[in-house]
Amino acid sequence: MFSVAINTQTPPIRFRYTYRDLVDKYGFLSFPIDVSLLDPSDYYISVGGVAKMMLALSKKFNKTRWVSLGPGYPPEVKYKDLNIYFVDLNPKDLQGYTRFKEGIYNEAHGLSKYDIQPEDYIAYATYNWLSAQKLLEFYKDTDIYFINDFQQLLIGGIIGPSAPAVLWYHIPFVPEYLSHKMREFLIRTFEGFDGVIVSTKRDLEGMLRAGIKGRVKQVYPFIDPQEYRKVSGQEVMKVREKYGIKGDEKIVTVVARMDPMKSQDVAIQAMKYVNDAKLLLVGNGSFTSGALGTGKANIWAKKLQALAEQINVKDKVVFTGYVPDEELYAIYEASDVIVLPSNIEGFGLTVCEGWVYGKPAIVSSGAGISELIIDGGNGFVFKRGDYQDLADKLNTVLKDPDKYSLGKETLRKCSVDSSYDYLKEVFIDVMKDYGKI
């Protein structure tokens, strides 16, 4: 068992109101604020993959503290046995930080090159410094600093020799997508950590091609299958009625935030060639789109709606927006197939969630989880961006979805219990250098 300090940009709990609003509502609030004492409408559990993963993983540790970005949030809250600390930024630094980290994101996904601006980098460094300051408060009884993703790349170098620091880089690492300046920046920051984890063999090979030194290990992302409850037939009927799905219509589901990288447009175009089926687009914006105010989710959603109307499939496409977990489980159960159309994707945990409910998956060749797809067994891989190929595979699966439902077997490779064993090896390996083992 380890004492771990987790760091992510997206917090495990997202507040609908600022700390000031909460004080106005409740009066004096002592720290840490126990969220169980608040009205459930004041907050919700993050739906993003990294936050869900770390919530599942935190149960494996002896003691867990978690540091995240929380603009206007309370400084410290308690959720069950988890203490969560929030780092705030002034509006100017928040904008600069967002531009810099979105620049990394866009290059990593082959969307656009980023002309690095010094003031943006300073804001990014400020956020990393403030996060590291909070993390370092725990140095006396922390075995591992577990840093997650591209928003916190400088923290390994800042933490230095105080305790082992391991980075999980969740987004794709394909050196050929990156400008020389960005590639060199990433390589230097990776080498500031005692260990680096990547999600797929594709990304591990990218690290090797880039000549990165030090410990690098590939571990598949994961979910906790025990967190997903069984769904009744009545709940399935309720979902079908809510979204206007007729008794004989099949359900094709994409669960993803509204983001061009997720390529929901490919799924919409494919529906032109698929009969007797409805496409459910489940999700709204990311933490970046909402709390950080970029607005890209709304822009993308409007483009998708316009596309559906333009190609005359408006009646086949349903935009559900955000749905709570209880409804999401029912949507998975009601679905005939889960689709991940992303042009490139770090992994794709929504496919694993579909496998919990025995649903076949059709994923793009650019999705990391395509490494786990057995064509004709647990689903199919289609050529990324090729909506006709996607349509062909949808028509094949929808004829007999149960024929391609072996995903429950594959799920073992991306469950928290399996992945924890690999993570434990990494933690123990780096802890030896610090005399902690």
N, C-alpha and C positions, 0 to 999 in steps of 0.2 A: 504494500500500500504506500502511496506517495502523497506528500503534501505539495499541491500544484497551484500555481498562479496562472490562470488562463487570460489571454488577451485577444480580443476580437474587436473589429470596428463595430459591427452590429451587436447590440446588447441582447441578452436572452429575453429580457422584458422590455417592451416599448410602451412608453407612457403617452396617453392622449392629451395630457395637460402638463404644463410646466410646474416646476417646484413651487413657484410663487402662487400659481393657481391652486395647488394642493394645500398650501398654507392658508389661503383665503377660505378654502372649503372646510378644512379640518381644524384650523388653529395651529397650536404648537405641535410639531412632530419631532420626536427624538430619533437620533441616528443609532443604528440603521433602522430605517422605516420598514416595518414588517408589512409587506404588501397584502398579506392575508387580512389585515385590518382595514384595508381600503375597499372602496366600492369596486367590484369587478369591472365596471365600465371605465375606470380610470386608467387601465393598462391592459395589455394582452401579451401573450407569449409570441415571440418572434417565429415566423414561419420559414425563414431562410435556412438553407442547408447547413451552413457552418454553425450557426447558433444551435440548431437542433442536434447536430452531432455532438457538440461540446456539452450540451445538457445531458445527453445520454451517457457520455463518457465521464462526466463529473461524479456520477454515482459510484464509479470504480475507485475513486480516490479517497484517502483517509481525510483530507481536508482540501477544500477548493475555495479559492478566491478569484474573482473575475473582474477584469477591468475593461470597460468599453467606452466608446464615444456616446455622450448623451447630452445633446444641446438643450440647455434649460432644464435638464433632469435633476432630481435630488442627488446630492453627492454620494449617498450610500443607502442601499436598501437590502432587505433580507427576503429571499424567496425560498421557502422551505429551509433546507440546511445550507443554502448558498448565499454568501455575502457578495454583493455586486457593487462595484464602485464606478462612478461615471466621471469622465473627463469632459470638460466644457471648453469651447473655443469662442472667441469673439467673432462677430459676423464676418469681418474682413478675413481673418485667418481661416474661418470655416470655408469661405468661398475659394481661397487659394489652395487649401488642402484638397478640396473636392476636385478642383481642376487638375492638380498634379496626379492624384490617385486615379482619376478617370483617364488621364493620359496613359498611365501604365496599363489600365484595363483595356483601353481601345487598341493599343499596340499588341498586347498579348492575344487579343482576339482577331487581329488582322483587320480591324475596322478603319483605323486611320493612324498616321504618325503624329507624334506630339512634339511640338517645338518647346522644349523645356524652358520655363521662365523662372529666373532666380527668386522672385517674390513668391511664386507658387511653391517652390521647393522649400523656402524658409517656413512657410505655413505648414507644409507637410512635416518638416523637421520639428516644428513647435509641437504639433500634435503627438509625434513620436516621443519627444522629450517629456511632455507632461504625462503620457502614459507610462513611460519608464520610471519617472519619479514615483508615481503611485505604486507601481510594481515593486520598486526597490524598498518600499516601506515594509515589505514582507520577507526581506532577505534572510532574517534570522531563522525562520522555520519553513523555508521553501526549498523543496528538493529539486523541482523542475519549474522553469518558466516555459510555458507552452504558448507560443505566439502564432497567431493564425492569420495568414494571407498577406496580400500585397500592400495593405494599408499600413502595416507596421514593420516595414523592412529595416528600418534603422535601429530598432530596439535591441537586436542582438549585439551590435557594436556598443550601444550605450550601457547595457547591463554588464557587458564585459565579463570579468572573472568573478563576479559576486555569487553566481550560481549557474548551473547549466541552463542554456537557453536553446530550445528546439523550435524551429519554424516549420509549420505546415503551409506550403505554398499551394493553394487550392485551384488557382486558375491555370490555364494551359501555359506550358513553357516550350515554345517552338522557336528556337533562336532565329530562324529565317524570317519570322514575322517582325522581328525587332530591329529598330535602327541601331547603328553601332553604339551610339551614346547610351541608349536605354539598355542594351544588352550588357555593356560594361558596368553600368550602374547596378543592375540586378546581380551580376556575378559578384561584385564587391560586397553587396549587402548579404548575399547568401553565405559568404565566407566569414561573416561576422557572427554566425551562429555555430553552436557546437554540433548541431545536426540539422539536416533539412529533410523533410518528408514531401514527396509529391504523390499525386493521386493515381497516376496511370503509368504504364510502361512507356507510352508515347513521351511523357514528360521526363521520365528517367533517362530515356535515350537522348532527349534534348539537352539535359544537363551534361551528359557524357560528351556530346558533340561540342558543347560550349567550353569544355575543359574545366569544369568547376571542381575545386579541390575540397577535401573534407568528406564527412559522412553524409551520404545521400541515400535514402531508402524509399522504396515505393510501397504504399499502403493504400488499399482501396477505401474510399469513404464509406460511411456506414450509417445505419439506422438501428434503433432498438425495436425489433418486431413485436415485442411484448407491449409496446405502447399503443399499438393499433388494435382497437377492439372489433369484435364481430358486429355486423350490421344486420338488422332485421329486414325482412321483405317489405314491411310497411314503410321503413325509412327509404328504401329504394324507390318505392312507388311515389313517395313524397317528392323525391328529387326529380323523377320523371315528370310529375305534374307541375312542379315549380318552373321547370325549364321548357315546358311545352313539347315533351318528347312522346310521340305516339307509341302505342303498344308494340307495333312491329318495327319500329325504328331502332337501329343500332346506335351505340354511343361511342364516339371517338373523343378521347380526352387528352388535352395538353394542359399540364399544370406547370406554370412558369410565370415569373414576373413579366410585366409589360416592358420589353426591352428588345431593340432590334437584333441583338445577339441571339435571342431565343428563336428568331425566325418563324414566328407564328404565321407569317405571310405565306410560307411554303405549305403549311397545313391547310390554310384557307384555299389556296390555289388547287391543292389536291382534291378538295371536296367537290370541285366541278365535275370530277370523273368518278365520284362515289355516290351511289344511289341508296335511298332508304336509310340514311344515317344523318345524325346531327353531330357537329363538332362543338364540344364544350371547351372554351378557353378560360381556364381557371387561374385567377391571380390578378394582382394590381401592380403597384410599384414596389421597388426595393427600398431599403433604408435610405439609400442615396437619393432616390427620386422623391421620397416623402420628407423625412426629417432634415435632409440636407438641401432640399428645395430645388433640385434641377428640373423637375417637371417633365422629364423625358418619358415617363410612363404614360401620361395623358396624351402627349404628342404621338407616341407610337400607337396607342389604342385608337386614336382618331384615324390614323393612316390605315390601320387594319380594318376598321369599320367601313372606310371609303372603298378599300379594295374589295371587300365582300359585296358591297353594293354594285361596284363597277363590273364585276364578273358574274353577277346575278346568282350569288350563293348566300345572299343575306338571310334567307329563311333557313339555311342549313347551319348557320354559325350563331352560337350563343356566348355572349360575354358575361361571365358570372361575377367578375370582380373578386374582391377578397371574400373568402368563405372561412368560417371557423373550422377547427379540426373535426368536430362532430359531423358537420355537413360534408367535409372533404372525404372522410371515411366512407360515407354513403355514396358519394360520387364515384369513388374507386370501385366500390362493390357494384354499382349500377353500370359501370363502363364495360365495353366489350374489348377495348384495346387502349393502351396508353401510348401516346406518341411523344417523342422528344425530337423536334425538328431543327434544333440549334445548328447553325453553320459550324461552330466550334464550341465545345463545352468542356469545362474542367472535368466533370463526371456526369451527374444526372441522377440524383437520389430519388426523384419522383418515379423513376422506373422501378426502383427497389420497393417503393411504397405500393406501387401497383402489383408487384410480385407477391406482397403480403396477402393480397386478395386474389391471387391466382390469375392475374390478367397478363395476357401476352403484351409485348412491347415492340414498337417499331421505332428505331432510333437512327439518327443520321450517322454517316461515317465519320463525322467530325466530333461526335460526342465521346467523351472518355469511356463511358460505360459500354460503348460498342465492343470493347475488348471482352466483355462478358456475355455478349449475345451469341447464341447458337442458332444460326439460321434454320428455321423450321422446327426448333425445339422450344425455346422460350420467347421467340419473336423473330424479327428480321432487321437487318441493317439496310438502309437505302442510301443512295449516293447523295451527299449533302447538296442542298439547293435544287435537287431534281424532283419537282412536285409530281411529275408523271410517274417516276419510279415509286414515290411514296404512295400515290394513288393505286398503282398496280398491287403493291404489297398490302395495302388496306383492303382491297377487294378480295385478295387471297385469304387474309386472316378473318375477315367478317363472314366469310362463308361457313367457318367452323372455328370460332375462337378457342374452344376447349382443346382443340388439337395442338395448340401452341402455348400451353399453360404450364410449362415445366420450370417457370421462374422461381418457384418456392425452393427448388433444389439449389439454384444459383445464388439465392438470397443468403445462403450461409457464408459466402465469400465477402459479403458487404453488410455483416451484422456486427454490432458493437462488441460482442464476445470474441469473435474471430479477429477483428482489427485490433482490439486491445492487446492481444497476445503479441502482435508485431510491434505495437507502440511501446509496450513494456520493454521489449528487447532494446529499442532505441534509447529509452530513458535510462535503463541500467548501464548501457554502454557509455553514455556521456557522463553519467554520475560518477563512474569510476575515476575519471580524470580529476574530480573534485574531492575524492576521498569519502564519498557519501555511501559507497557500497563496500 
